[in-house]
């Protein structure tokens, strides 16, 4: 082989900087399109709302199981006012909730944990994004027809999450 042929072959091996930059740019554009299509914010919100629906049903089932075991009486922390809702938790103030069309609560939270934990629940469920032991961000309301409504104070994406039985 001639020396010129060897040099030409050696120069053609590998990629140029421009080729590498074009491939990286194309991958970046495709990744951006995929991320926008998936919309992780909406997906995370949907996941948290699904957890809220599970928590609301769990709370309602526990309250009714308590009622069955206690001659139809609900936990004492649930008031008989049909015009207010009670946020679940241990806080003595700041228990606001505007998730329903009923009158909002700005009073102390309703602490039903002593009635339900550990017999009916391991712990009072908390909102997956904003809940705490002092303010679970779930509400309970005894309606005029004697039925109980439990719901979420802070659902995402304009969802309404409450269950009445």
N, C-alpha and C positions, 0 to 999 in steps of 0.2 A: 504494500500500500504506500501511496505517496503521503508525504507529510501534510500536504494541503487537505487531503481527504480526511485524515485523522483530526485535524483542527476543526473542520466543518462539522464532523460528527460530534465532537466534544462540545461545540457551541450550541447544538440543537438539543441537548439533553436538559430536562427541567422546564420550569415555567417562568415566564417573564413576570415582573412585578405587576404590570398592567393586567395580565390574565388573572393573577391571584386576586387583585382588587376587584375586578369585575365579578368573579365568582362570589367573593365575600359580600359584595353589594347586593347581588341577586338573592343570596340566602337571607340577608337582612330584610329585604323587601318582602320575601315570602313569609318570614317569621312574623313580621308586623301584621300582615294580612291575616294570618292564622290567629294571632292574639286578639285582633279586633273581632274576628268572627266568633271566637269562643266567648268573649266578653267576661273575663273573670270576675268583675264586680257583680254582675247579675247572677252568675253561677254561685258565688259565695252567699249572696243575699237569698237566693232560692234554697240553698242548703240550710241556712239559719232559720228561714221560715218553716222548713220541713221539721226542724228540731222543735220549734215553737209549737207546731201543731201536735207533735207527740207529747210535749210537756203539758199542754192544756188538757189533753185527754187523760193523761196520767193523773193530774191534779183532780180533775172531775171524778174519775173513777175512785180515787182514794177518799174523797169527801163523801161520796155515796156509800162506799163500803163502811166508812165510819158511821154514817147514818143508820145503815142496816144493823150494825152491831150495837147501836145505842138508842134503840126504840124510836127511830125516826128523827132524832135530834142531830143537828149539824154541829160542828165544832163551835164552841162558845165565842170565839173571836169573830165569827161571821155575824154581822148585825142584821137586824130585821128591816132596815130601811131599804125600801125599793127604789129610792130616788138617788142613791149614791152607790158608788162602787168602792171596793176596798182593795188596795194594792197589797200584795203579800210580801212580808218581810218583817224585820224587827225594828226598823227606824221609827222614831217618835215624831218625825216631821219630814216634810219634803216628799211625800208619797203621791206624786201627781201622776195622773194618767188621763190622756185624752183620746184613747183609741176607740171609744164607742160613742154612741149618740146619747147615752145616759149621762147624768151629771158627773162631772169629774170629781175625783177625790184629792183633797189637799191636806188630809189629816194624817194621823199616825198610820203606819202600815198595820195590817191585820196579821198577827203572828199565830198561825195555825200549826206551827211545827210541833208544839207540845201535844197536840191532839193526834197528829198523823205520823210523826216520826218516833220510833222506828217500826211501829206495827204495820202501817199501811204504805209508807214510803221510806226509802233509805235517807233521803234528804229532800227538802223542798226544791223543786227544779228552779233554775235561774235562767233568765234570758241569755242566749249564747253570746250576745254582743255587749249588752249593757247591764246584765243582772248581777246582783251580789246578795249576800245573806241579809243585809239590811234592807235592800229593795230588790226583790226578785224581778220586777217589771212584768209581773203577771197580776191580773185582777180577778176578784170574785165578787159576785153580786147575787143576793137572794131576791128573786123577782116577786112581783105581786101575786103570781099564780103559784108561789111556793117552789118553783123550779130554780135551779142554780145555774148561773152562767159564769164560765171561767174563760178568760181571754188573755191575749198578749197586749201589753201597753205600747210596744214599739216594733210592730212588724215592719218589714222593709218592702219597698217597691209598691206602696199603696195597697198592700194586702190587708184584709180583715181576717183576723184569726181569733175566733171565739166559738165556744160550744155551749149549748144549753141542753140540760136534761131535767 
